[in-house]
Amino acid sequence: MAIILWTVVFAALGVASAKANWKSLNSTLNGALVRAFPVATPCHVPINQDACDIARKNWTNQFWRAQQPGGYFDLNWENGDNLCDINGNASLPCTQGLVPYYVAQVNNVDDVKKAVKFAHDHKISTRVKGASHDFLGRSSGNGTFGISTIKLKGINFVDSYTLAGAPPGASPVSVVHVAAGEHWIYVNRAADAHGVIVVGGASYSVGAAGGWVLGGGHSNLSPQYGLGVDNVVQFEIVTPDGRLRVANRYQEKDLFWALRGGGPGFGVVTKVTYRTHPAIKAITAMLFNATYTNASFTSFLREYLALQPTLSAHNVSGYSYPTANGIVAQLLVHNSANLTALNSTLKPMFDLAQSETSNGRPAKVETLGGVLPSYLSLFNDDPATVNERAAGYAILGSRLAPASAFQGDKVQKLADFMVKSPFTVIMHLVAGNKVSQVAGDATAIHPSWRKAIHHLVLAGGWDNSQPLPTRNLIRSALTSATQEFAKFFPGFGSYVNEGDINEPKWQETFWGSNYPRLKSIKNRYDPRGIFTCFHCVGYED
Ligand SMILES: Cc1cc2nc3c(=O)[nH]c(=O)nc-3n(C[C@H](O)[C@H](O)[C@H](O)COP(=O)(O)OP(=O)(O)OC[C@H]3O[C@@H](n4cnc5c(N)ncnc54)[C@H](O)[C@@H]3O)c2cc1C
């Protein structure tokens, strides 16, 4: 039986990989090498009812998905365009989709070194998968070898930490060490218990020490404390040669620079060390939901867009999106207990809505404002029940935007674009202020992050019933819309973690003038291209 299985594997992985001794790798890893499938596979012939029941129960649970060797937040990058839906036709078998055939579910750093050395020696294209939230499919890939870091757990606070390689007398920092398999919600909870905050993603389940920080890492805390890449002080990483290295401002400096925004492709990060900040005692928060039922919605949106530089200047951060006839927003001011100030910043918009209503036009603005006692209170739900809409098919395109894009006659055109866009425009007020106080070449992210106040995302997708030609039409429409959108922000790039995988000038758009240095570091650390993925650094080689 075992001989048959390994023969099938050899055949499936092609000529180069066939030479590899998978069986011996599995035994070196103490059985941690597993055969991976899209997670609905047991619900299709040949059906495994018990496994199918588990998959059905957890279908949209992003924490469970991350733990599955073949599970991804976005089905796009699990099934590809092959149908393997939990409610699909059970008499049709699932195919492999984009799931790596074999995945090393590593249990410790030693396992990582062995798995990486194996991939390197056999020159096997390898994908690292952490919390599995990628929007660009960089943690999966048909025919690749997978390394899943989700079992690497650990959150440890050190109030006075001296970085590896620091010269005598270097000031210690207050930090938290986060292992590669942790999700942000657990870091936030531990930080709250420790009396500090850590700059992290807005989501409960995004990986806290994986793709988020490697791509840049924005947070509603960023305007006051910087991006993830501004808060990370050290990485531990197994580089493609199988060596564990510690990269920080004192050693492996080029690698440290590249890991702060260069995206995946430099090895397997095992641990990330972030600076911590004193706990926040108050956050002024406002949820508002504005709805219009007439054509003057565009003028309301224009007013909201024109307010963005003022919001940024008042240290407001948050997320908003225009709906078909309104705006939904969550706005926050950290370290503030002043709802009156936030209300007065938003006054021009409220006045406009009020005047429209007085004129008999149907405008409605509902607000829910208050002062929250801690950063953690933004994450009140039980992680076991939180549903961040995993298991859909989402695609994104994006641009960074400076304050000037929201001024003068550009605002009306931007409002018109947003109203007409078939894609939802999600506005992330997560830059400016502290983010702008860092030089464009200090980290590897696109330098325009340092001049932007907003990260604007065009979001689209489809459901499982839509056939391939429709999906392809949506894909190309998103790319076209993103290119049109880009014209509003000349010289500004896109956030690689929430960008369009089909960006035509991806090097320039994701990394700008930082790309040549990134590429040369990539060539130095990964000369065999083991960790290269589509439109990731070094892809053109
Ligand atoms: C619901 C949701 C909310 C989000 N919210 C935010 C947000 O608030 N702020 C923000 O900036 N972004 C946000 N994002 C985008 C997020 O930053 C990216 O999706 C990111 O790539 C996720 O990283 P991951 O480790 O969770 O996912 P994965 O799919 O596991 O990995 C993403 C990429 O990182 C690589 N990678 C992962 N772990 C490692 C490792 N240990 N070593 C080396 N490479 C690794 C993978 O190979 C892949 O290329 C959100 C995404 C989702 C789905």
The ligand as a Tripos MOL2 file, in Angstrom:
@<TRIPOS>MOLECULE
LIG
   53    58     1     0     0
SMALL
NO_CHARGES

@<TRIPOS>ATOM
      1 C1        -10.1820   39.1990    6.6650 C.3       1 LIG1
      2 C2         -8.9090   39.8880    6.2940 C.ar      1 LIG1
      3 C3         -8.5620   41.0460    6.9820 C.ar      1 LIG1
      4 C4         -7.3660   41.7050    6.6680 C.ar      1 LIG1
      5 N1         -7.0320   42.8240    7.3690 N.ar      1 LIG1
      6 C5         -5.8440   43.4290    7.1290 C.ar      1 LIG1
      7 C6         -5.4260   44.5580    7.8840 C.ar      1 LIG1
      8 O1         -6.1260   45.0130    8.7970 O.2       1 LIG1
      9 N2         -4.2370   45.1230    7.5920 N.ar      1 LIG1
     10 C7         -3.4320   44.6490    6.5950 C.ar      1 LIG1
     11 O2         -2.3490   45.1990    6.3800 O.2       1 LIG1
     12 N3         -3.8030   43.5760    5.8570 N.ar      1 LIG1
     13 C8         -4.9790   42.9620    6.0980 C.ar      1 LIG1
     14 N4         -5.3400   41.8840    5.3500 N.ar      1 LIG1
     15 C9         -4.4530   41.4370    4.2720 C.3       1 LIG1
     16 C10        -3.3250   40.5790    4.8480 C.3       1 LIG1
     17 O3         -2.2650   41.4130    5.2620 O.3       1 LIG1
     18 C11        -2.8170   39.6260    3.7700 C.3       1 LIG1
     19 O4         -3.8680   38.8140    3.3400 O.3       1 LIG1
     20 C12        -1.6540   38.7910    4.2500 C.3       1 LIG1
     21 O5         -0.9960   38.2380    3.1320 O.3       1 LIG1
     22 C13        -2.1150   37.6810    5.1800 C.3       1 LIG1
     23 O6         -1.0260   36.9950    5.7110 O.3       1 LIG1
     24 P1         -1.2530   35.5470    6.3620 P.3       1 LIG1
     25 O7          0.0520   35.1620    6.9360 O.co2     1 LIG1
     26 O8         -2.4420   35.6270    7.2330 O.co2     1 LIG1
     27 O9         -1.6560   34.6760    5.1130 O.3       1 LIG1
     28 P2         -0.8870   33.4960    4.2690 P.3       1 LIG1
     29 O10        -1.7870   33.2320    3.1190 O.co2     1 LIG1
     30 O11        -0.5840   32.3840    5.1920 O.co2     1 LIG1
     31 O12         0.4400   34.1630    3.8230 O.3       1 LIG1
     32 C14         0.4530   35.3400    3.0340 C.3       1 LIG1
     33 C15         1.8280   35.4760    2.3640 C.3       1 LIG1
     34 O13         2.8480   35.5230    3.3570 O.3       1 LIG1
     35 C16         3.7250   34.4040    3.2530 C.3       1 LIG1
     36 N5          3.9850   33.9060    4.5950 N.ar      1 LIG1
     37 C17         3.0870   33.6190    5.5580 C.ar      1 LIG1
     38 N6          3.7160   33.2060    6.6630 N.ar      1 LIG1
     39 C18         5.0390   33.2210    6.3800 C.ar      1 LIG1
     40 C19         6.2040   32.8980    7.1110 C.ar      1 LIG1
     41 N7          6.1460   32.4670    8.3630 N.pl3     1 LIG1
     42 N8          7.4130   33.0200    6.5060 N.ar      1 LIG1
     43 C20         7.5130   33.4610    5.2290 C.ar      1 LIG1
     44 N9          6.4320   33.7700    4.4780 N.ar      1 LIG1
     45 C21         5.2130   33.6570    5.0550 C.ar      1 LIG1
     46 C22         2.9910   33.3830    2.4130 C.3       1 LIG1
     47 O14         3.9000   32.5720    1.7020 O.3       1 LIG1
     48 C23         2.1750   34.2640    1.4930 C.3       1 LIG1
     49 O15         2.9920   34.6890    0.4600 O.3       1 LIG1
     50 C24        -6.5250   41.2070    5.6380 C.ar      1 LIG1
     51 C25        -6.8880   40.0480    4.9470 C.ar      1 LIG1
     52 C26        -8.0650   39.3990    5.2710 C.ar      1 LIG1
     53 C27        -8.4360   38.1640    4.5130 C.3       1 LIG1
@<TRIPOS>BOND
     1     1     2 1
     2     2     3 ar
     3     2    52 ar
     4     3     4 ar
     5     4     5 ar
     6     4    50 ar
     7     5     6 ar
     8     6     7 ar
     9     6    13 1
    10     7     8 2
    11     7     9 ar
    12     9    10 ar
    13    10    11 2
    14    10    12 ar
    15    12    13 ar
    16    13    14 ar
    17    14    15 1
    18    14    50 ar
    19    15    16 1
    20    16    17 1
    21    16    18 1
    22    18    19 1
    23    18    20 1
    24    20    21 1
    25    20    22 1
    26    22    23 1
    27    23    24 1
    28    24    25 2
    29    24    26 1
    30    24    27 1
    31    27    28 1
    32    28    29 2
    33    28    30 1
    34    28    31 1
    35    31    32 1
    36    32    33 1
    37    33    34 1
    38    33    48 1
    39    34    35 1
    40    35    36 1
    41    35    46 1
    42    36    37 ar
    43    36    45 ar
    44    37    38 ar
    45    38    39 ar
    46    39    40 ar
    47    39    45 ar
    48    40    41 1
    49    40    42 ar
    50    42    43 ar
    51    43    44 ar
    52    44    45 ar
    53    46    47 1
    54    46    48 1
    55    48    49 1
    56    50    51 ar
    57    51    52 ar
    58    52    53 1
@<TRIPOS>SUBSTRUCTURE
     1 LIG1         1 GROUP 0 **** ****
